[in-house]
Amino acid sequence: MNITTKVIDLAELRAGDEFPVYAAIYNPESASPFVLSPTAMRWGDNLYLNRLDDCKFFWLDQKKKLRCKLADLFEPLLQHYYGEDFVAVFGNHPWQCLLYLHYQVSHQGRGLYLLESRLNRNIFRTLDWECWFTAQQELAEHLIAANARGFRADSFQSQQARMRRFIQRIGVATPHEMLAADANSITRRFGKWLGLIWQWSFTESSGLQGFPWIKLEQEQLPGVKRDLEYPVNQWEYIEVLLREDFARLCDQFYQHDCEHINRMLWEITLFNYEKVSVELSFRHPYSLHRDLPGFDTALYQARYIYDDLVRNLRARDGDLDLPESMPFICWQVQVCERVMLAPALWELFAREFDQIDYQQIMALQNKLPLAFECYQSDASFFPEKSFTRIPVGTAQTNPFDHYPWSSSAANKPLFYYQQAEPIENPTAVQKVFLERNSNQWWLSEDALQSIRDYFILKDHNGRSSWAYRTQGGEWFKQGEFC
């Protein structure tokens, strides 16, 4: 008799699979706080909070591509920057991350902890009152620094002491044992701030809910300014000058692959001295050094912004005696947010995916004005039900034979309307019958209503449309042929 033994990693017994919004990271030695996100807050000596939501889609893409768990994605990067002695807690609210990190540090814990895992969630529920109250000491300092409205340190300490006496009197060992008490009850008895802390301790929401978040400003970020010798309003000239400015901007970065940009601000001064600020945003952290010498990705984003700006100015100033395209007389390009990404991340890509250049895919996503979309085929005679949108990177299932359905699509257009448009009976155009189909007629009370006759409609200009007629004689246009 063969017995198979399976070892279960308790840390990965998850209550859910949500991406954590915040991370609290402690490291005995100082290091960059912008390792996982461009948005950080300094909480204490060598202790920082990161808001991961600002890079959520980037990290989710890496997780899918590497086919790994979140811990396996983040831990090598944290080790690269912080060594082996870091403590990092990931969760959906910064206070919960801080509370659990305080517990782990006091117990000489090391490494990465996901609060969504059942093991860590169960330990979190056992945290005692001493841990809960001790973690509030630094919180009080931040509330004072943030000049939080209505917060007074002496009053807060008095309310803490009153709550401690109450807990000792009723004999409750942990906050979780008193979970039945809601935040409003705690607020009425012990004041606003202890009520908020109680709410933060057990909330499942990622909202700050009054948490004193003070964004850590990054050191002087690179920026360049250009005063034009003469006004310009044609993209062909603006593109050449912007490429030179991106090269100057690139020179201000450290010459390594860690520096990546999330957002840049382009402040333009128009011919009438009006200043317009527009933002160049990237779906994935963008490296200027990797885009040398052409800076195509940044220029694509700048072109989309330029076209949109010119269009809006024309619509606004169309009735004024102004140039059709308002010239630019100067501008400034400033990096707003950047994130540090270890070269180990790209090396990991290279090892795992030798045949697919995912960096090129991410670069393409940064260049496009719209996000990637992914679809899979479904078995349906009705075109609008023959495909389903799925998350990018999801493995497509093949529950049916695609060949006959693909063959039947030979005479169908590539362009579909989101919803079929009702039209008048097309009597003045040439009609070419294509097919009659019906989809799940047995589920309809009136089977005839599920029958459609599809036609190509050709007008006198040679344009071909795709339309169908119902059995009731109504016509609908559903697509256009190129």
N, C-alpha and C positions, 0 to 999 in steps of 0.2 A: 504494500500500500504506500503510494507516494504522497507525502505531505508537503505542500508548498507554503512557505512562510513569506509573508509580505510585510515589510516595514512601512508604517504610515508616518509621514512627517506631520506631527500634530500642529506645527506652526502654520501649515497650509490647509488645515481644515477650516475653510472659510465660511462665514455666514453670508457673504455676498461677494460679488466680483466688481465692485465699484472702484474707480480710480480715486486714490486719496487726493484731497484738495490741498492739504497742508502737510508740512514736515517740520519737526523740531530736531535740530542737529547740534550735538555737543561734541567738542573736541578739545582736549587739553592744550593743544598748540593752535595758534591762530592760523587761519587759512581763508581763502576767498569764500564769502557767504553766497556767491552767485553761481554755485556749482550746478544746481538743478533747475533754477528759475531766475529770471531777471528781477523778480519781486521778492524782497527779503526784509526782515525786521531784526534788529539786534535786541535780544531779550536780556542777556546777561554776559558775564565774562565767558567768551568762547562759546556762546550759545545763541543760535540764530533760528529764526522761523523762515520758512520758504513757502510761498503760495505757488503750488505746482500747476494750478489751473491755467496759468498764463502760457504753459508749454504742454498742456494736456495732450493735444493731438499729436505732437511730435513724439512724446514718450509712448503713447499708445501705438503709434506706427512702429516704433522700434521693438516694442514688445511682440507685436504680431510678426514682424519680419524675423526676429530671432527665435520665435516660438518658445518663449521662456516666461517664467513667472516674474512678477514685479521685483521681488527680492533679488532674483538673479540678474536683473537689469541694473538696479541701482547700486547693489553692494560693491561690484568691481569699481564703479566710478567713485564712490565714497572712499573706498580703500586707496584709490589712486591719489586723491587729494589729501585725505585725513590720516592715512595709515591704518593701523589695526585697533587704535584705542578710541575710535569714535562711537557715539551712541546716537542713533537716528530713529525717530518714531514717526510713522506716517498715519494720518487719520483725516477725518472730515471736519474737525474743528481745532483751532490752535490750542485752546485750553486743554482739551483732552490729550493732545500730543505732549504738552508741557507737563501735565500731571503724571502721565505714564513715564515720561523721560526722567522726571525727578525721582520716581520710584526706582527705575533701573539704575540710575547713577548712584543712588544711596545703597543699592545692593550690588555694586561693582559689576553691573551688567555691561556688555559690550556688543556692538553689532547693530543690526537693523531689525526693527520690530514693526509689523503691520497691525494696526488696531482692528482691521477688518477680519483678521484670522481669529478663529474661535478660541484658540489657546490664549492669545494675548487679550482678547475681550474678556475671557473668564478671569484672568489675573487682574485685569482692570477693575472688575467688579469686587475684588477682594481688598482693594486699597482702603487703608484705615483712615480714621479722622485726622490723625497726626500728619499723614502725608497730604491730605486735602488742605489742611490749614497752613502747613509749612509752605506749600507752593504759592500761597496767596501773598507771601511777603514781597516777592518781586513784583507781583501783580499790582500791589498797592503803590510801589514806587513808580510803575509805568502809568498808573492812573493819575498820580500827581504830576508826572512829566507831561502827560497829555492834557493837563488842565481839565480833566473830566468834570463835566458839569454836575454839581451837587455832591462831589466826593470830598469828604473830610477824613483825614487819617485817624484823628482821635475818636470820632464817631464810629468809624469802621471797626477799630479795635474794640470799642465798647460792645458793638453788636456781635463781634466774634466771640467775646467772652461770654455774652449772654447765651449764644448758641451752644458753646461748649458746656455750660452748666445744664442746659436743657437736654443735651445728648447724654450727659452723665446721669441725669435723673431718670431718663426713660430706658437707659441701658442698651442703646443701639451701638453695635460694634463698628459698622462700616456705613458710608453714605448710601451704598446700594441697598442696604436693608431698609432704608427710609425712602425708597424710590416712590412709594405711593404718595408722598407729599409733593405736590406740584410747585412750580416756581412762584406762583401767586401766593400760595400759603407761606412759603419761606419769606417772601417779600413783606407780607403783612406783619409777620412776627419779628423778623430780624433785619428788615431794611432792604432797600433797592439793590445794593451791590451784592449782598449775599444771595439774593434772589436770582440775580443775573448769573453769578458763578454757579449756582445750582442748575440753572437752565443750560449753561455751557457744558456742564459735566455729563449731561445725559442726552443732549440733543442729537438728533440724527441729521439735522440740517447743516449745510456747509456755510450758511450765512454767519457773519461775524456777530450779529445780535448784540451790538454794543461793546464788543471786545476792543480794547485800546490798541488798534493796529497803527503803528507809525512806520511808514515806509522808509527803509534805509536808502538814502540817496547814494548813488554810485559816485565814485571819484570822478574828477573832471573828465567828461566824456568827449571823445574826438568830435571836432566840428571844423568846417571850412566856410569861408565867406568869399563871395565873388562880386566885385563892382564892375559892371560891364562898361566897356568903352563906348558902346552905342546900344540903343534898345534893340532887343530881338524878340520875335514872336513866332518864328518858324521852328518846328521841332528839329529839323535837320541841323540847325546851328546850335540849338539848346543841347542836343544829344552830345555833340563833340565837346562842349564846355563842361557838361556834367561828367563825362568820362574822365576828363582831367581832374575834376574836383574829387571824384571817387578815388582816383590814384593818390591825391594828396591826403585824403582821409585815411586811406590804407596805410600810408607811411606813419601815421600817428598811433597805430596799433602795435602791440608787441608782435614780433615776427615769429609767431607760432600758430598752430592750428586750434588753440583753445578758445580764442576770441570769436564769438558768433553774435550776430545782431538780430534782435527781434523787431525793432522799430527804428525808423529814422524820421526826423522832422525836416521838411523842406519849406523854408519861409521865403516867400517870393514878394518882392516889392514891384508893383506895377507902375506903368508910365505915369499915372495920376497920383503916385505915392501911396496908394492903398496897399496895405500889407495883407497877404493871404498865407495862412499856414496850412499845409497839407501833410499827410502822414504816409510814409512808405512802410507798409506792413508786410511781413513775410510769414507764410504758414509754418515754415520750419526755420529754426535758427540758421542764419545766413552768414557765410564766411566771405569777406571781401578778398582775402588772400587766395582762396580757392577759385575765385571768379576772375583773377587777373588773366590777361591785361584788358579784356573787353568790358568786364562788369555787366554782362548781358542781363543777368537777373535783376539787378538794381535798376538798370535802364528800362527794362520792360515795365516794372512797377511805376517808374517815373512817367513813362509814356501814357499808361492808363490814367494816371492822375492828371497829366497835362491835357489829354483829350477831354476829360470830364470837366476840368476847370474852364477850358476855353468854351465848352458847350454851355456851362452855367453862366459865364460872363456874357455871352451873346444873348442868352434868354433874358438876362437881367437888364442889360444896357442897350437892347435893340432899338429903343425909341430915343436914344441920346446921340448927340453928335460926337461919337467916339470911334476910334479905329475898330474895324471889324474884329480883329484879334488884338486884344490889349497887349502891347509889348511889355517885356520884363526889363527892368533897369539894374536890378541886383538881386542876389539871393544868398541864403545861408543854408547849409546842410549840416544837421546836428544828429548824432546818434542819441536816441532816447533810452533804449533798453538793450542790454547785451547780457549774454549768459556764457559761462565757461563750460565747455564740453571737452572732456579729456580725449586725447588722441586714441586712448584705449578703446573708446566707443567705435571709432572708424576701423580700427584694427580688428575688432570683433566682427564687424560687418564683412571685412575682407576674408576672414577665416570661414565664416559660416555660409557665405553666398558668393562663391568664386565666379558663378556664371551670370549673376545679376548685379548690375551696378546700381544699388539703391541710392547712392549719393546723386547720380544723374537723375533718378526719378524724383527725388526731393527737390533738386534744382529746377526741374520742369514744373513741379507744383508751385514753386515760388514765382516762376515766370508767368504763369497763367492767371488771368483775371478772375477765374472761377475755380472752385475746388473740384477735385476728381470725384466722379460718381461711378458706381459699379452696379451692374444688373445681371440677373440670371434669367434664363428662359423658363417659362411655365407652359404647360400643355393647355392651351385655350385657343378656340377658333376666333374669339373676339380679340382684335389686336391690342386694345388697351389693357387686356388682362393676360397678355402673353409674355409679360416680363415683370419682374419684381426687383425693386431696388434693394441692395444689400450693402452692409458696411464694406468700405474699401479694405481689401486684404482678407476678407472672409473666404474660406474655401467653398467653391461652388459644388452643389450636389447635383447628381445626374439620376433622378428617379425615373426617367423615361427616355425613350429613344429620340434624340434630337433631329435625326436626319429627315424624316418626313415633314416635320414642322419647318425646318430650315428650307427644304425644297419648295414648300408652299409659299414661302416669303419672297420668291424670286421676282414676282410682279408687284411687290409692295414697295412704297417709297421709304427713304431713309428719314424723312422729316414727318413726325406725327404732331398733331395738335394735342395739347394736354387734355382738352375736352373737344369732342366732335362739335362742329358749328352747324346749326340748322341753316339751310339755304332754300331758296325758291326752286321750283321744278326747273332744272336746266334744259330748257327747250331750244335755246339758241346756240348750243355748243355740240360738238361731236361726242357721242357716248360710245365707249368701248366696254362691253361686258367682260368682267374678269371671272367672277365666281359667285356662288351662293353658299353661305355657311350658316350654321346655327350652333349655339353653344349652350349645352345643358338645358335643352328644351324641356326635358322631363321635370325640371324644377320650377317651371313657369306655369302659372294658371292658364295662360293663353299661349300655347306652343308656337303659334304663328308669329307672335311678337318677338320671338328670339331669332327669326330668320332675317338675314340681310342679303341683299344683292349688291355686290361691289362693282364699280365702274371706274374707268379713267375718263375724265372730262377734259377735252381739249378745246381751248378757246381760239379765237381768230389770231391771237398773238403767239400761238404755239405753246402757251403755258399749259401744263398738265396737272390736274388736281386729282386726288383720290377721294371718292365719295361712295356712299352706300344709300340704298333705298329700302325702307322698311316695307312690310307687307301692308301697312296702312297708307302707303304712298308718300310718306314723309322722306325728305332728302337731308343728308348730313354730310358735310365735308370733314374728312378726318386726317388728311395729309396732303403734302405737295411733293411732286417729283422734281428732281434737280434738272 
